[in-house]
Amino acid sequence: MKRLVHLLVTFILSANFIYAQNLTRWVNPFIGTGAVNSSLSGNNYPGATVPFGMVQLSPDTREAPDWAQASGYDYNDSTIYGFSHTRLSGTGASDFIDILMFPTVSDKMKSAFTHQQEQARPGYYQVLLDDEGIQAELTASVRVGVHRYTYPQGKEAKLWLDLDHSANKGSWNRRIIQSQIRIISPTEVEGYRIITGWAKLRKIYFHIEFSKPIHFSELHDGGRKYENTSVINGTELHGLFAFDMQQDKELMCKVALSPVSIENARLNMSEEVPGWDFGNIASAAENSWEKELEKITVRGTDLQKTIFYTALYHTMVQPNTMSDVNGEYMAADYTTRKVADKEVHYSTFSLWDTFRAAHPLYTLMHADRTPDFVKSMMRQYDYYGYLPVWQLWGQDNYCMIGNHSIPVIVDAVLKGMAGVDEEKVYEAVRNSSITSHPNSPFEVWEKYGYMPEDIQTQSVSITLEQAFDDWCVAQLARKLGKEEDCNRFMKRSAFYRNLFNAETKFFQPKNEKGEWMEPFDPYKYGANGGYPFTEGNAWQYFWYVPQNIPDLISLTGGNKAFTAKLDTFFTVNHQSGELNDNASGFVGQYAHGNEPSHHVAYLYACAGEPWKTQKYVAHIMNELYNDSSSGYAGNDDCGEMSAWYVFGALGFYPVNPVSGEYVIGTPMLEEAVMQLPGGKTFTIKAPRKKNNEIYIRSMKLNGKKYTMNYITHQDIMNGGTLEFVMSATPRK
């Protein structure tokens, strides 16, 4: 009997182990890589990277990627121009696209390809270049991209290195300032590129090693060409290398990057990828993803698991490692500095997007990395004077509005995981809220109690978002006993009231005289300047008072008036003029394709009608996410669209991302188990007999009846079980 029990226990443990493993098979990197029927797709890419890596090695299907193909890849294209080592994931604008390589037997610099001869999984990408007959395979470590090319028999193996290839040089005044290719041995090439664009004055150093010796080379600078010379400097550089392959058809090359120096690029390679076993390198990359994905194990349909784990994967493509293996990084003042032992410096902070859901998700899943995220933002304050707005390659591009590193940092401190000097953090968030910078003239803010549109454009959106940032500063001031500052910033956090028009029941622009600016059309869209609303309209921005939802409900006229207005929001399809390019994924006026709408479906639960939250959240997850190349309703924006789905599928969402509370929506998975620090787990159970059981009948937290419309961060981190009883009909 004991043996039988032992075998049964072993079987159960083994089954659980199998259940938790091989989660990478559910990740489809092609989701969100190409639009269908003029939709937005996600702007993701399918290439090889590791969690939060510096290298994103992927094919470029455009000669000069631009806004609509921001990651460099579009699933609808049929030509590959090469494989570059850096890119953005899901953004609305393109940048990076550095150090492109293209294998050839014909000296051409592009090739046709088909999706039938293409595959991708976490940490690995493969494609057949039809015109050349070359199979290309890619993998990566944190700072090194690894290529394996299999050439056709009897053809001379050549490889282009292109330092001129970049995102469209017609955008952001992009231009190459200087670059260099240097052949230092028959199997080694290195150099650098200095380029300016959306990110200003980026320096990218590289060291390349080949598995076979170069027997002939051409170095080009525009129209100039030099054969078998060792070095070239210029602004339009290309290198063509021919290799002594003998009978072997396979060529490998390893490309290490550094933002600091060629010496550091060499060191990055020697530490991360010293050998040539492509299979082991790809396995290590996939294993790094498996380790991260295992932090949440789920049960659901195959489609649900594919969308969920691909979304989870996309949340971890960025922020990107920006320090070398020796800890050195390029600081915001363009000097080389060094992090403390075991710390990592990160960049690519798309904060207008990611403060809403991605960073709150990191505080649950990546408590080990969050302190380094915070310290990385703090370093910009040290050398720049204020915290990041939208940071790229260590530099601020000032894209978007507000200063949303403030909620990210305050949230981390309030959750006890920042790992930094709280007084220093407070100095940074306070000074970043009083030191004027682009789109944030704080002397105007405090003089008028709002942003006048005739002084600061995007005024209504800035007023609403800055009020939230100020509330965050006030919370940290309160925690640290700074009552005078707390009162000051709490007063500022209510400035949204100064733009509320009691007659129209909308937030509207005023001029510096305090006059309402006419005409006012709540359906009309703005973009990124020249209009009071940012990438949206007055309907979409009406709901942005996450710091004081009860007051927003009161301004609207109470719960019934508030939910009636929500009903209109989700059902009225009227449009005025042209839509903003980021407006997509519509449910009435709700536009899931852009971030200002992301929390709105959860507001029903805050006003006493949670069944409507459940209805619309389920609709968004079921209808606006899929497993195709057009899998997202809008740009993924460095994982924000993906983070929304992860939270939604788990059953709750951070409406106020700094409150430490998650408003309950509707869980879409039969079960989810979150692995937490200290060996704890938090389990969510929502068994259902039919797919239409989207409504919550009852809840239990750790076996006890639970009736709150939210769950706290501490409840989750304590570990336990949240159980749902689901129904096909709403419980009102």
Secondary structure, DSSP 8 states (H G I E B T S, - for coil): -HHHHHHHHHHHHHHHHHHHS-GGGG--TTTTSS-STT--------SB--TT-S--BEEE-SSS--GGGTTS--TT--EE-EEES-B-SS-SS--B--SEEEEESSS-S-EE--GGGEEEETTEEEEEETTTTEEEEEEE-SSEEEEEEE--TTS--EEEEESS--S-TTSTT-EEEEEEEEEEETTEEEEEEEEESSSSSEEEEEEEEESS-EEEEEEEETTEEEES-SEEEESSEEEEEEE--TT--EEEEEEEEESS-HHHHHHHHHHH--S--HHHHHHHHHHHHHHHHTTEEEES-HHHHHHHHHHHHHTTS-SEE-B-TTSEEE-TTS-EEE--TT---EE-B-HHHHTTTHHHHHHHH-TTTHHHHHHHHHHHHHHHSS--SSEETTEE---SSS-THHHHHHHHHHTT---S-HHHHHHHHHHTTTS-BTTB-HHHHHHHSS--TTTSSSHHHHHHHHHHHHHHHHHHHHHTT-HHHHHHHHHHHTGGGGGEETTTTEE--B-TTS-B-SS--TTB---SSSSSSSSS-HHHHTT--GGGHHHHHHHHTSHHHHHHHHHHHTT----BS---TT--SEETTEETTSGGGTTGGGHHHHTT-HHHHHHHHHHHHHHSB-SSTT-BSS--TTTHHHHHHHHHHHTEE-SSTTTTEEEE----SSEEEEE-GGG-EEEEE---SSTT--EEEEEEETTEE---SEEEHHHHHT-EEEEEEEESS---
